[in-house]
Amino acid sequence: MKGKFLSFFFSEKVHFRHYFGGLSLLLVILQLLTGIFLIFFYDPALDNAYKSVQYLTNDVTGGSLLRNIHRWAAFLLFLAVIIHLIRCTLRWDFFNPAKRVLWLTGILLLLPIFLLVVTGLILPWEWKGYWFMEIIPNYFEFIPRIGSSLKAFFIDSFTLPRYQVIHILILPIITLILIDYHFLDKMRKRGVFTYILRHTLLSLPFIIAVIVLSKYVTIPSNDPQEIPLPLEGRYIPAPEWYFLILLLPLMYFKGKVVLILSIILPSLLFVILSILPYLYRGKKVPEGWDFLKKSRFRKLIKGVVVLLIFFAIAALVYRGSYMSPTLGCNGCHHLKSGFRMGVPPKEFKDRNALPNLNDNLWMMGHWFYPDEVY
């Protein structure tokens, strides 16, 4: 009996890196369930959006926990997807003709998941949503020829109801279709429910981590005692790490450097990853790489690659979180890069000229309701 139980849950190699694909599916399901709950309390109006989020967080039983689960599950989802992608790349899955569709749909899934996070951050319409609606049009402005038109389109066509429809309907449908093509179609023969049950139990440590983080590391706007102090750089949440990597060049450079680092390189990487199985159609792992098949060399090289990727991402995240103009007043007004979200007065950091800067309640209102005039 014990042997059958273990064989049911460990039919694959006993290593958690083999379950990050299944963990990603579970986190998508968790996002759908918590998102359905959040929809019923959200008001997509500019003057009521954040107030409805506050009501959900502070007055609805379990609202704060579910909102934070929705946030932390998205964080862990990106982490799980990246680990899953690195693992599949290091296994040379793109050389396998049988996995061509899996590879292509897996790469394509990165886009709707990324856009789901973007639209999800904009919907609450507090400082972070306002910040994203300022920086994203500026980001697309660097695209040659069509950049200015794209920027004008994003600004002129923006409404919260439209973004809500994109977030809760269009992108989830695209995501579910790609997931179905990615592996559910094949998994139906083995049993989708069995697959989900197996990975649910094996992913319990990660699910528990999401719940613990949601309980004890809440979104800063939940706690009225943590009043943001932009001038001091305290209690100010930075943008999520997976956005900082793309946005750092926009914050530190100007001109063609931004175009190359923030747009051309990520786009090229995405296209190259997408077409890898078709570039190597009918080919096998090159003979010159036979040494990679040896256990010691394979583990050493894979370990070095994973560590290099990890430290590169960690360094960029550290710089973006603690050493960039995303913190403080520049986080919204982008004075360093020349972009301004509402032109502030020249004395906007002078406490003597602006006594309101000493009023924490005023600062909190200015921070969390940036679309209103204070």
C-alpha positions in Angstrom: 0.0 0.0 0.0 2.8 2.4 0.9 4.6 1.6 -2.3 1.6 2.3 -4.4 1.0 5.6 -2.6 4.6 6.8 -3.2 4.6 5.6 -6.8 1.4 7.6 -7.4 3.0 10.9 -6.2 6.5 10.2 -7.4 6.0 8.7 -10.8 8.7 11.1 -12.2 12.1 11.6 -10.8 12.0 12.7 -7.2 13.2 16.3 -7.7 11.2 19.4 -7.2 12.5 21.1 -10.2 10.4 18.6 -12.2 7.3 20.0 -10.7 7.6 23.7 -11.4 5.5 23.3 -14.5 2.7 21.7 -12.4 3.2 24.4 -9.8 2.7 27.0 -12.4 -0.6 25.5 -13.4 -1.7 25.4 -9.8 -0.8 29.0 -9.3 -2.8 30.0 -12.4 -5.8 28.1 -10.9 -5.3 29.9 -7.6 -5.1 33.2 -9.4 -8.4 32.5 -11.2 -10.2 31.5 -7.9 -9.0 34.5 -5.9 -9.6 36.8 -8.9 -13.2 35.8 -9.2 -13.7 36.8 -5.5 -11.9 40.2 -6.1 -14.1 41.0 -9.1 -17.3 41.2 -7.0 -15.9 44.1 -4.9 -14.0 46.1 -7.5 -15.4 49.3 -8.9 -13.7 50.3 -12.2 -14.1 54.1 -11.7 -11.1 56.4 -11.4 -12.5 58.0 -8.2 -13.7 54.8 -6.6 -11.3 52.1 -7.7 -8.8 52.4 -4.9 -11.6 53.0 -2.4 -13.2 49.8 -3.4 -9.9 48.0 -2.9 -9.6 49.6 0.5 -13.1 48.4 1.4 -12.2 44.9 0.3 -9.0 45.0 2.3 -10.2 46.5 5.5 -13.9 45.7 5.8 -14.5 42.4 4.0 -13.8 39.2 6.0 -10.8 37.5 4.4 -10.5 40.2 1.8 -7.0 41.3 2.8 -5.8 37.7 2.8 -7.2 36.9 -0.6 -5.9 40.1 -2.2 -2.4 39.3 -0.9 -2.7 35.7 -2.0 -3.5 37.1 -5.5 -0.4 39.3 -5.3 2.0 36.7 -3.9 0.8 33.9 -6.2 1.6 36.1 -9.2 5.1 36.7 -7.8 5.7 33.0 -7.3 4.1 32.2 -10.6 6.7 34.2 -12.4 9.5 32.6 -10.4 8.1 29.1 -11.1 7.8 29.8 -14.9 11.4 31.1 -15.1 12.7 28.0 -13.3 10.6 25.8 -15.5 12.0 27.6 -18.6 15.6 27.4 -17.5 15.2 23.7 -16.7 13.7 22.9 -20.2 16.4 25.0 -21.9 19.2 23.2 -20.0 17.7 19.8 -21.0 17.8 20.9 -24.7 14.1 20.3 -25.1 14.0 22.4 -28.3 16.0 19.6 -30.0 13.1 17.2 -29.4 10.6 17.2 -32.3 7.9 15.7 -30.0 8.1 18.8 -27.7 8.0 21.4 -30.5 4.4 22.5 -29.7 5.1 22.4 -25.9 8.1 24.7 -26.4 6.4 27.2 -28.6 3.2 27.4 -26.5 5.3 27.7 -23.4 7.2 30.6 -24.7 4.0 32.3 -26.0 2.5 31.9 -22.5 5.0 34.3 -21.2 3.2 37.2 -22.9 -0.3 36.9 -21.5 1.0 36.1 -18.1 3.2 39.2 -18.2 0.3 41.3 -19.4 -2.0 39.9 -16.7 0.4 41.2 -14.1 0.7 44.6 -15.8 -3.1 45.1 -16.0 -3.6 43.7 -12.5 -1.2 46.3 -11.1 -3.0 49.1 -12.9 -6.5 48.2 -11.8 -6.3 49.3 -8.1 -5.4 52.8 -9.4 -3.2 53.7 -6.4 0.4 55.0 -6.8 1.7 51.8 -8.5 -1.2 51.7 -11.1 -0.7 55.4 -11.8 3.0 54.9 -12.1 2.6 52.1 -14.6 0.2 54.0 -16.7 2.8 56.8 -16.9 5.9 54.7 -17.6 4.4 52.1 -20.1 3.5 54.7 -22.7 7.0 56.2 -22.2 8.5 52.7 -22.7 6.7 52.2 -26.1 7.7 55.7 -27.2 11.2 54.5 -27.9 10.0 52.2 -30.7 11.1 53.8 -34.0 8.5 55.4 -36.2 5.4 54.1 -34.4 6.5 54.9 -30.9 4.8 58.3 -30.6 1.6 56.9 -32.1 1.6 54.0 -29.7 2.2 56.3 -26.7 -0.7 58.5 -27.8 -2.9 55.4 -28.3 -2.2 54.0 -24.8 -2.9 57.3 -23.1 -6.0 58.3 -25.2 -7.6 54.8 -25.0 -7.0 54.2 -21.3 -10.1 53.5 -19.1 -10.2 51.3 -16.1 -13.3 49.3 -17.4 -11.3 48.5 -20.6 -8.3 47.3 -18.6 -10.7 45.3 -16.4 -12.2 43.5 -19.4 -8.7 42.8 -20.7 -7.6 41.5 -17.3 -10.5 39.3 -16.3 -11.7 38.1 -19.7 -9.5 38.5 -22.8 -6.1 37.6 -21.3 -7.4 34.6 -19.2 -9.1 33.1 -22.2 -5.8 33.4 -24.2 -3.9 31.9 -21.3 -6.2 28.9 -20.9 -6.2 28.2 -24.7 -2.4 28.2 -24.7 -2.3 26.0 -21.5 -4.6 23.6 -23.2 -2.3 23.3 -26.2 0.8 23.3 -24.0 0.0 20.1 -22.2 -3.6 19.6 -21.1 -4.6 18.0 -24.4 -2.1 15.2 -23.9 -2.7 15.1 -20.2 -6.3 14.2 -20.6 -5.3 10.7 -21.6 -3.5 10.3 -18.2 -6.1 12.2 -16.3 -6.0 15.9 -15.6 -7.5 15.6 -12.1 -4.9 13.0 -11.2 -2.2 15.3 -12.4 -3.5 18.3 -10.5 -4.0 16.2 -7.3 -0.4 14.9 -7.5 1.1 18.3 -8.0 -1.2 19.9 -5.4 0.2 17.7 -2.6 3.8 17.9 -3.9 3.5 21.7 -4.2 2.1 22.2 -0.6 5.4 23.8 0.6 5.1 26.5 -2.1 1.3 27.0 -1.5 2.0 27.3 2.3 4.7 29.9 1.5 2.2 32.0 -0.5 -0.3 31.9 2.4 2.3 32.8 5.0 3.7 35.7 2.9 0.1 36.9 2.3 -0.6 36.9 6.0 2.6 38.5 7.3 4.1 40.4 4.3 1.0 42.3 3.2 0.7 45.0 0.5 2.0 48.2 2.2 -1.2 50.1 1.5 -3.1 47.8 3.9 -1.5 49.1 7.1 -2.4 52.7 8.0 0.6 52.9 10.3 3.0 52.4 7.4 2.6 55.9 5.9 4.8 56.3 2.8 7.5 59.0 3.3 8.8 59.7 -0.2 11.3 62.4 0.9 12.9 60.0 3.4 12.6 56.9 1.1 10.8 54.9 3.8 7.8 52.5 3.6 7.8 52.9 -0.2 7.1 49.7 -2.1 9.2 49.3 -5.3 7.8 47.8 -8.5 7.9 44.0 -8.8 11.3 42.6 -9.7 10.2 41.1 -13.0 9.4 44.6 -14.3 12.5 46.3 -12.9 14.8 44.4 -15.2 13.1 45.7 -18.3 12.5 49.2 -16.9 16.0 49.9 -15.5 17.4 51.1 -18.8 14.5 53.5 -19.2 15.3 55.0 -15.7 19.1 55.3 -16.2 19.7 55.9 -19.9 18.3 57.9 -22.7 18.0 57.7 -26.5 19.1 54.6 -28.5 20.6 52.8 -25.5 17.0 52.5 -24.0 15.8 51.2 -27.4 18.5 48.5 -27.5 18.4 47.4 -23.9 14.7 47.6 -23.1 13.1 46.8 -26.4 15.3 45.3 -29.0 17.2 42.8 -26.8 14.1 41.4 -25.0 12.2 41.2 -28.3 15.1 39.3 -30.0 15.4 37.0 -27.0 11.7 36.2 -27.2 11.7 35.6 -30.9 14.9 33.4 -30.8 13.4 31.3 -28.0 10.2 30.9 -29.9 11.8 29.6 -33.1 14.6 27.5 -31.6 12.8 24.2 -32.3 12.3 25.2 -35.9 15.9 26.4 -36.4 17.1 22.9 -35.2 14.4 20.9 -37.0 15.5 17.3 -37.4 18.8 17.9 -35.5 20.1 16.3 -32.4 22.3 17.6 -29.6 25.6 18.4 -31.4 28.3 15.7 -31.0 30.8 18.3 -29.7 28.6 18.6 -26.7 28.8 15.0 -25.7 30.7 15.9 -22.5 27.4 17.5 -21.3 25.9 14.0 -21.1 28.4 13.0 -18.5 26.8 13.4 -15.1 29.5 15.4 -13.4 30.1 17.9 -16.2 26.4 18.3 -16.8 25.6 19.0 -13.1 28.6 21.4 -12.9 27.8 23.4 -16.0 24.0 23.5 -15.3 24.8 24.6 -11.7 27.1 27.4 -13.0 24.5 28.6 -15.5 21.7 28.7 -13.0 23.9 30.5 -10.5 24.9 33.1 -13.1 21.3 33.7 -14.1 20.2 34.0 -10.5 23.0 36.4 -9.5 22.4 38.5 -12.6 18.7 38.8 -11.8 19.4 39.4 -8.1 21.8 42.2 -8.9 19.4 43.9 -11.2 16.6 43.6 -8.7 18.7 45.0 -5.9 19.8 47.9 -8.0 16.3 48.6 -9.2 14.7 48.2 -5.8 17.1 50.2 -3.6 19.3 52.3 -5.9 16.9 53.6 -8.6 14.6 56.6 -9.0 11.6 54.2 -8.6 11.8 55.2 -4.9 10.7 58.5 -3.5 9.1 61.4 -5.4 11.1 60.5 -8.6 9.2 57.2 -8.7 6.2 59.1 -10.0 7.5 62.3 -11.5 10.6 60.7 -13.2 12.6 63.9 -13.0 15.8 62.1 -13.6 14.6 60.7 -16.9 12.7 63.8 -17.9 9.3 62.2 -17.7 6.7 63.8 -15.5 3.5 62.4 -14.2 1.9 65.7 -13.4 4.4 68.5 -13.2 5.1 69.2 -9.5 6.0 72.7 -8.2 9.7 73.6 -8.2 9.8 73.5 -4.4 8.2 70.0 -4.3 10.9 68.8 -1.9 11.1 72.0 0.2 9.4 71.5 3.5 9.5 75.2 4.3 7.9 76.3 1.1 5.3 73.4 1.2 4.2 72.8 4.9 2.0 70.0 3.7 5.1 67.8 3.3 5.2 67.6 7.1 1.6 66.4 7.2 1.8 62.6 7.0 -1.9 62.2 6.3 -1.7 64.6 3.4 1.4 62.8 2.1 -0.5 59.5 2.4 -3.4 60.9 0.4 -1.1 62.3 -2.2 0.7 59.0 -2.5 -2.3 56.6 -2.7 -4.7 58.9 -4.6 -2.3 60.5 -7.2 -5.1 61.2 -9.7 -6.8 63.5 -7.2 -5.5 67.1 -6.6 -4.3 67.9 -3.1 
